[in-house]
């Protein structure tokens, strides 16, 4: 699996290859540990969850945790599980789509053009990255009240559009991976700005877009959102799961099942997109 | 990096298109970040009380909140110092680790895609799940207990630590290393994005450069320092900024907990705002200095 193809690099010794493989495997284990732990935890029967010292792998796998989760879900009153899932999905899909579009449009301009104020604006964005969310929560609440967005999904979706981290990463990717010559060539051929952006730039930065997508999905999908939303039928899935899981020590099984549950969407998206994210970002369309 | 399309008659058209493209972001940015930012600054100068409705009443009290942050709150300054110390420790470690990992992952070997995917996993799992996992995870706390127990007796690392620390050259350097080894897991988990950024940077370096260098008789060591390092220097800047930001805004540090508690437990909005602003300004200063230094030797290849 992680074996080095021997002879690929003739100037490196076998010992070097083995060393690299060992380092990669050790740290690979670190990285994969949480995933393995969550998956195993969801299938552990209650007595195994409390074993000390804890075991990583499950001995007698059971689906009781998961069926308990659904059982509790159905008991929760008149709001169905599907409704919570739909709310979260809506917020995630619209928020992510909007964020990618808005951030890449702004990033394209900042990366490839100079106009009055562009440099200052980017500096401002970098500064804004550093500010912690908690303090902004009250002023943000006041703004939402003024806009009349309290208790609507807009309050969760729209602010996600203008998240500065997306712009920051996108601009850096565009700056380093799109040659100016390409844009000039398109201009000479008569392409307008909109066309250049959607037909040339966006396909080229696909890996960066997918990376951003993962970020955004992961942030929005885990959004509890109770600050702005009070109507039960508008609340999100993480909120519902958290409520279920917080029922004391007897709910430990349910809680570990819900962790697995929350993980499914981001991990699936990542699996689908991963070859694009982690494979080459060097395909700039111009051969040297 | 010459980004500008330099024809003068085009410049005006460019500006208009530019503003159009950037307008949605600016609107959102101003509305949801700049305005709240100023509002929170104003709050930090006020005594804020929530009135019975949905509103808040401000009473201007000048710099009193800031005075309280430094002289009245017993925990803030020590927490801040610990946080900065940790940052000085973690940020270089994360950068070196991710750079090293990126170079390894940039090699050609079987199953490369799979290994890279594994290294990106923490990013996917982060925030919600990971934080939950780390705070209420019986396994990790169990492991910590075992390690602690071991350390009080005679474990190898502890003995080694003692030997190193009691030696003549026992100094901060060893403490730094030991602390790093203790927290290698934290470092590894926090470097997912940085690895990807470095990796994408490494892949933009044209192989023909290495070939040319090889023909000229460069050793691999030389081409690393003369080609790889300068070519990736802009990515180093990106990663430094990203790492510092990521580190100082993560929500599970003591300082963050203090700030959150002031907000949600004590309901002292003014004081919270002041605390955040102090932190914000300090981080900004650090970031400004560091990026100023790095920008001076970042090499842009045209």
Boltz contact constraints between the chains, C-beta under 6 A:
constraints:
  - contact:
      token1: [A, 1]
      token2: [B, 111]
      max_distance: 6.0
  - contact:
      token1: [A, 2]
      token2: [B, 111]
      max_distance: 6.0
  - contact:
      token1: [A, 2]
      token2: [B, 115]
      max_distance: 6.0
  - contact:
      token1: [A, 3]
      token2: [B, 110]
      max_distance: 6.0
  - contact:
      token1: [A, 4]
      token2: [B, 109]
      max_distance: 6.0
  - contact:
      token1: [A, 5]
      token2: [B, 109]
      max_distance: 6.0
  - contact:
      token1: [A, 5]
      token2: [B, 110]
      max_distance: 6.0
  - contact:
      token1: [A, 8]
      token2: [B, 108]
      max_distance: 6.0
  - contact:
      token1: [A, 20]
      token2: [B, 104]
      max_distance: 6.0
  - contact:
      token1: [A, 24]
      token2: [B, 115]
      max_distance: 6.0
  - contact:
      token1: [A, 27]
      token2: [B, 188]
      max_distance: 6.0
  - contact:
      token1: [A, 28]
      token2: [B, 118]
      max_distance: 6.0
  - contact:
      token1: [A, 30]
      token2: [B, 185]
      max_distance: 6.0
  - contact:
      token1: [A, 30]
      token2: [B, 188]
      max_distance: 6.0
  - contact:
      token1: [A, 31]
      token2: [B, 118]
      max_distance: 6.0
  - contact:
      token1: [A, 31]
      token2: [B, 119]
      max_distance: 6.0
  - contact:
      token1: [A, 31]
      token2: [B, 121]
      max_distance: 6.0
  - contact:
      token1: [A, 31]
      token2: [B, 122]
      max_distance: 6.0
  - contact:
      token1: [A, 32]
      token2: [B, 118]
      max_distance: 6.0
  - contact:
      token1: [A, 34]
      token2: [B, 125]
      max_distance: 6.0
  - contact:
      token1: [A, 34]
      token2: [B, 133]
      max_distance: 6.0
  - contact:
      token1: [A, 35]
      token2: [B, 121]
      max_distance: 6.0
  - contact:
      token1: [A, 53]
      token2: [B, 142]
      max_distance: 6.0
  - contact:
      token1: [A, 54]
      token2: [B, 138]
      max_distance: 6.0
  - contact:
      token1: [A, 54]
      token2: [B, 139]
      max_distance: 6.0
  - contact:
      token1: [A, 54]
      token2: [B, 142]
      max_distance: 6.0
  - contact:
      token1: [A, 102]
      token2: [B, 24]
      max_distance: 6.0
  - contact:
      token1: [A, 102]
      token2: [B, 25]
      max_distance: 6.0
  - contact:
      token1: [A, 105]
      token2: [B, 21]
      max_distance: 6.0
  - contact:
      token1: [A, 106]
      token2: [B, 22]
      max_distance: 6.0
  - contact:
      token1: [A, 106]
      token2: [B, 25]
      max_distance: 6.0
  - contact:
      token1: [A, 109]
      token2: [B, 18]
      max_distance: 6.0
  - contact:
      token1: [A, 109]
      token2: [B, 21]
      max_distance: 6.0
  - contact:
      token1: [A, 109]
      token2: [B, 22]
      max_distance: 6.0
  - contact:
      token1: [A, 112]
      token2: [B, 3]
      max_distance: 6.0
  - contact:
      token1: [A, 113]
      token2: [B, 14]
      max_distance: 6.0
  - contact:
      token1: [A, 113]
      token2: [B, 18]
      max_distance: 6.0
  - contact:
      token1: [A, 114]
      token2: [B, 4]
      max_distance: 6.0
  - contact:
      token1: [A, 115]
      token2: [B, 15]
      max_distance: 6.0
  - contact:
      token1: [A, 115]
      token2: [B, 18]
      max_distance: 6.0
  - contact:
      token1: [A, 128]
      token2: [B, 33]
      max_distance: 6.0
  - contact:
      token1: [A, 129]
      token2: [B, 245]
      max_distance: 6.0
  - contact:
      token1: [A, 130]
      token2: [B, 245]
      max_distance: 6.0
  - contact:
      token1: [A, 130]
      token2: [B, 283]
      max_distance: 6.0
  - contact:
      token1: [A, 131]
      token2: [B, 280]
      max_distance: 6.0
  - contact:
      token1: [A, 132]
      token2: [B, 249]
      max_distance: 6.0
  - contact:
      token1: [A, 132]
      token2: [B, 276]
      max_distance: 6.0
  - contact:
      token1: [A, 134]
      token2: [B, 260]
      max_distance: 6.0
  - contact:
      token1: [A, 134]
      token2: [B, 263]
      max_distance: 6.0
  - contact:
      token1: [A, 135]
      token2: [B, 40]
      max_distance: 6.0
  - contact:
      token1: [A, 135]
      token2: [B, 273]
      max_distance: 6.0
  - contact:
      token1: [A, 135]
      token2: [B, 276]
      max_distance: 6.0
  - contact:
      token1: [A, 136]
      token2: [B, 36]
      max_distance: 6.0
  - contact:
      token1: [A, 138]
      token2: [B, 269]
      max_distance: 6.0
  - contact:
      token1: [A, 139]
      token2: [B, 36]
      max_distance: 6.0
  - contact:
      token1: [A, 139]
      token2: [B, 39]
      max_distance: 6.0
  - contact:
      token1: [A, 139]
      token2: [B, 40]
      max_distance: 6.0
  - contact:
      token1: [A, 140]
      token2: [B, 36]
      max_distance: 6.0
  - contact:
      token1: [A, 145]
      token2: [B, 54]
      max_distance: 6.0
  - contact:
      token1: [A, 159]
      token2: [B, 32]
      max_distance: 6.0
  - contact:
      token1: [A, 161]
      token2: [B, 28]
      max_distance: 6.0
  - contact:
      token1: [A, 162]
      token2: [B, 25]
      max_distance: 6.0
  - contact:
      token1: [A, 162]
      token2: [B, 28]
      max_distance: 6.0
  - contact:
      token1: [A, 162]
      token2: [B, 29]
      max_distance: 6.0
  - contact:
      token1: [A, 162]
      token2: [B, 32]
      max_distance: 6.0
  - contact:
      token1: [A, 172]
      token2: [B, 238]
      max_distance: 6.0
  - contact:
      token1: [A, 176]
      token2: [B, 204]
      max_distance: 6.0
  - contact:
      token1: [A, 193]
      token2: [B, 17]
      max_distance: 6.0
  - contact:
      token1: [A, 214]
      token2: [B, 124]
      max_distance: 6.0
  - contact:
      token1: [A, 222]
      token2: [B, 127]
      max_distance: 6.0
  - contact:
      token1: [A, 222]
      token2: [B, 128]
      max_distance: 6.0
  - contact:
      token1: [A, 259]
      token2: [B, 129]
      max_distance: 6.0
  - contact:
      token1: [A, 263]
      token2: [B, 129]
      max_distance: 6.0
  - contact:
      token1: [A, 266]
      token2: [B, 124]
      max_distance: 6.0
  - contact:
      token1: [A, 270]
      token2: [B, 124]
      max_distance: 6.0
  - contact:
      token1: [A, 274]
      token2: [B, 117]
      max_distance: 6.0
  - contact:
      token1: [A, 275]
      token2: [B, 113]
      max_distance: 6.0
  - contact:
      token1: [A, 278]
      token2: [B, 116]
      max_distance: 6.0
  - contact:
      token1: [A, 278]
      token2: [B, 117]
      max_distance: 6.0
  - contact:
      token1: [A, 278]
      token2: [B, 120]
      max_distance: 6.0
  - contact:
      token1: [A, 280]
      token2: [B, 203]
      max_distance: 6.0
  - contact:
      token1: [A, 281]
      token2: [B, 200]
      max_distance: 6.0
  - contact:
      token1: [A, 281]
      token2: [B, 203]
      max_distance: 6.0
  - contact:
      token1: [A, 282]
      token2: [B, 203]
      max_distance: 6.0
  - contact:
      token1: [A, 282]
      token2: [B, 204]
      max_distance: 6.0
  - contact:
      token1: [A, 288]
      token2: [B, 206]
      max_distance: 6.0
